[in-house]
Amino acid sequence: MNATSDTAAPARTYRGVPADERRRDRRERLVEAALEMIGEDGLTVLNAEGVCARAGLTKRYFYESFSDRDALAVHILESLLDEVQTAIAAGLAAAGPTPAERMAPTVEALVEVLLRDPRRARLYAEAAALDAVHARREAAIGEFTVLLLDVVLQVPRDDARSRVDAHIVVAGTTDVVSRWVRGEIDISRDDLVDEIARLGKAIVAPTP
């Protein structure tokens, strides 16, 4: 029996840096390079060659982390969505129990996370430019629709009318916030949050 078959070989180090840490560093450099490209010229210009050139890495290291440019873009969107979910959870933890008290912190969380990094906000806004990114954002709309029904507004998920209304609110919010990020809607951040929250409560919240 091969002696190495039962025991994994230890990760090799280079100049005292373990292999796993070097891979993480390369991955982060690729992500940062991709964000720079998106921030400057939009999602459509993203490609492996350009990312590698900016990151100072060969394509071998690109494919070590990502199968293609779509996978890289989806990875960035996933990290953004994870932050949104975390921010929503934190906002709801401090909010009151009624739908009216829970709607505004939910919208605020989305806007706040998008404003942290305009480059990621541009990816979010231009998701339709890449099929894989667009598909992931569409899937996220479904996930946030369920969250809106179950956690924010506490409306029965199996009620068809409520589910349609919730989907309209979430999909509409995604479109409006994307347009706002692109500068197509002239409204203050606070007014944007207030208006979306108002519509969410009016359309989805159960009648007292």
BELVENUR-V714233 format. One record per residue. PHI is phi in whole degrees, -180 to 180 (NA if undefined). PSI is psi in whole degrees, 0 to 359 (none if undefined). OMEGA is omega in whole degrees, 0 to 359 (* if undefined). Layout:
# BELVENUR-V714233
PHI&PSI&OMEGA ; PHI&PSI&OMEGA
This chain:
# BELVENUR-V714233
NA&139&178 ; -66&130&185 ; -66&339&182 ; -91&357&186 ; -72&333&182 ; -97&341&184 ; -126&124&180 ; -67&140&178 ; -67&140&180 ; -65&147&178 ; -64&134&180 ; -78&149&177 ; -110&154&177 ; -134&117&184 ; 54&39&176 ; 82&1&182 ; -105&121&180 ; -61&154&183 ; -60&318&181 ; -62&320&180 ; -68&322&177 ; -65&321&178 ; -64&318&178 ; -62&318&180 ; -63&317&179 ; -64&319&179 ; -62&316&179 ; -64&323&178 ; -66&321&178 ; -65&317&179 ; -63&315&180 ; -64&320&178 ; -64&319&178 ; -63&318&179 ; -63&322&178 ; -62&317&180 ; -64&315&180 ; -64&316&181 ; -62&325&183 ; -84&318&190 ; -132&1&177 ; 95&171&186 ; -69&330&186 ; -67&338&182 ; -85&353&185 ; -64&130&175 ; -156&157&185 ; -62&318&182 ; -61&314&180 ; -65&320&179 ; -62&314&181 ; -63&320&180 ; -62&316&180 ; -68&323&182 ; -80&347&183 ; 70&35&181 ; -128&157&176 ; -83&164&180 ; -64&336&175 ; -56&318&181 ; -76&333&174 ; -62&310&184 ; -75&350&171 ; -67&329&184 ; -107&327&187 ; -137&142&181 ; -73&330&178 ; -167&183&183 ; -67&329&178 ; -63&318&179 ; -63&322&177 ; -64&314&181 ; -65&319&178 ; -65&322&177 ; -58&317&179 ; -66&317&179 ; -64&320&179 ; -59&317&180 ; -64&324&177 ; -66&314&180 ; -64&323&177 ; -62&318&179 ; -66&322&178 ; -62&314&180 ; -62&318&179 ; -64&317&180 ; -66&321&178 ; -64&315&180 ; -59&318&180 ; -67&319&179 ; -65&319&180 ; -70&328&179 ; -63&331&181 ; -99&358&184 ; -91&164&177 ; -73&180&187 ; -85&344&186 ; -88&155&177 ; -55&320&180 ; -60&325&181 ; -82&343&186 ; -102&342&184 ; -71&311&183 ; -60&314&178 ; -61&331&179 ; -68&313&178 ; -67&318&179 ; -57&321&181 ; -62&315&179 ; -62&311&182 ; -63&317&181 ; -61&315&181 ; -66&319&179 ; -62&325&182 ; -76&346&181 ; -66&327&182 ; -145&103&181 ; -57&335&181 ; -70&317&176 ; -70&325&177 ; -63&323&179 ; -68&320&175 ; -59&315&179 ; -61&316&182 ; -70&328&184 ; -103&22&185 ; -53&326&182 ; -64&347&181 ; -70&336&178 ; -127&127&185 ; -56&317&183 ; -66&320&180 ; -70&318&178 ; -62&317&180 ; -63&322&180 ; -70&322&178 ; -68&323&177 ; -63&319&177 ; -63&322&179 ; -65&327&177 ; -60&317&177 ; -64&319&180 ; -65&318&181 ; -74&335&173 ; -64&316&178 ; -63&317&179 ; -62&318&180 ; -61&316&181 ; -68&310&189 ; -77&318&193 ; -106&317&186 ; -81&302&185 ; -97&347&175 ; 55&51&179 ; -107&141&180 ; -56&127&183 ; -68&333&184 ; -84&0&176 ; -83&114&188 ; -61&318&182 ; -64&317&179 ; -65&322&181 ; -67&319&177 ; -62&314&181 ; -62&317&180 ; -64&320&179 ; -64&319&178 ; -60&317&180 ; -63&313&184 ; -69&313&180 ; -65&319&178 ; -65&320&177 ; -62&317&179 ; -59&315&181 ; -68&314&183 ; -66&316&179 ; -64&322&177 ; -61&315&179 ; -67&324&178 ; -65&318&178 ; -61&324&180 ; -79&357&179 ; 83&16&182 ; -86&346&180 ; -121&120&183 ; -93&91&180 ; -153&148&180 ; -72&160&178 ; -59&313&182 ; -63&319&179 ; -68&324&177 ; -61&310&180 ; -61&314&182 ; -61&318&184 ; -69&317&179 ; -64&317&179 ; -63&320&179 ; -62&314&180 ; -66&320&179 ; -60&314&180 ; -67&320&183 ; -70&323&185 ; -86&321&190 ; -103&323&187 ; -61&138&179 ; -64&146&178 ; -68&131&181 ; -59&none&*
